Amino acid sequence: MPLTHEQRDLIADLINLHGHLLDSGDLDGADKLFTPDVVYDVRDFGFGTMHGTAAVHDYLLGLGQGNPIGHHVTNIVITHIDERTARVRSKGLGVRADGTTRSVAYDDITTLGHDGWKISHRTVTLRRAALG
């Protein structure tokens, strides 16, 4: 059965919450975003793959001033996989303290658990060059 409009709204809210939590410095809020066993792949940035919310927390904290001061998510596309799983592709803009901006692509697998939709796998890919 396809995702309902309510489920789609809840998943989109989850994806949007990421930027609000990080930009406010609420790194302890990772459990609101991710399953406890999340796989967080930032190999494209040279940082490898994290497993679990504690590892994601430590990674984000370790970035320190390297964290963007503003995360902006756009172009959210949600694809039904099964009753408890959906793939979410989105674009992200990260505004850095020096005023530069980076563009990334997020490829997420979201899972419905007893406490709602959470990201169980995230791959972040850095856009380095324009097409052509």
N, C-alpha and C positions, 0 to 999 in steps of 0.2 A: 504494500500500500504506500503511495507517495506521502511525502511529508505534508503535514497540515500547514496552513498559514501561520498558526500559533507556533508550531515547532520551528518554522523558518525564522520567525521574529525572535524567538529565544536564542537560536544559533547566531543570528546576526548581532544580537545584543552581546553575546559572549565574545564574539570577535572584536566588537567595538570597545568592550570593557578593558581589553588588554592595554590600550593606550592610556586610558584614564588612570588605571592602577599604576603603571610605570611612571607616567608623567607627574603623579602626585607623590611618588617615592614609596608607594605601598608595595614593596617587594615581598612582604609577608603574605600578600593577597594571592600568591600563586595558586593556592588551593581553590580559589574561586574560578580560576581559568583552566587548570590542568588536572587530569586524573593523577592519582598518586604515582603511577608508573609511567608517566609521560616520557616520550622520546622527543628530544628537542635538538634538531639537527641544524647546526650553524657552521658546518664544514666549509661552506663557501666563504666564510669570514676568517677561516683558519683556526677555529676554536673547537672543532670536533663535534661530538654528539653527547648530549647530557641525558641521563636516565634518572627520572624521578624529580619531584618538585623541589627537594632540597638541593639537588645539583643545579637546577635551573636558577633557583634563588642565589646560590653562590656564584654562578656564572654572571648573572646580572649585577650583583653587588661588586664583583671583581672588575667589571668594566669601568666602574667609577665615572670619571668625567667623559669616558668614551660613549656613555649612554646618550642618546638623543634627548633633548629637552622637550621635544614634542613628537609624538607618534600619531600619524593620521592614516587611517585605514580607508580604502576606497575599493570600488569594483568588486564587491562581495558576490561570489557565485556559489550557490549551495546545490550539491548534487546528492540525491538520495542513494544510499547503498543498500541499507536494510532498515528494519524497524528501530534499530538502536544505533545506527551508524550513518554518518553523512560526511562527504568530502566538501571542504570549503577552500576555495581559491580566492585570494584577495591581493590587492596591491597595498603597499605601505610607503609613506613618505616619512623620513626621519629628519627633523630639523635639529641641527647640532648647535652647541653653544656659540660657535664662531660664525654662525649664520649660514653655513653650507647645508645643503640638503642631499640626502641619499634616497634612492628608490629601491625598494625590495619587492619580492613576490613571496607571499605566504602560501604554503600548501599544507592544509590541515586535515586531519581526520578527527571528527568530533564523535563522541560516544555518549549515549544517554544512560545515566546511572541513577541510583536512588536519590541523588541530590541535584539532578538536572543534567543539562548538556555540558560537557567539558571537552577540552582538546586533549586527545590521547597521543597524537603524533603531530609535530610541526616541523616543516622544513622551511628555512628562510634562505632565499637566494638573492644575492646582490645584483642589481642591474648595473653593468659597467660600461656599456656602449649602446649607442642608438642603433636601430636596425639599418641595414644597408652597408 
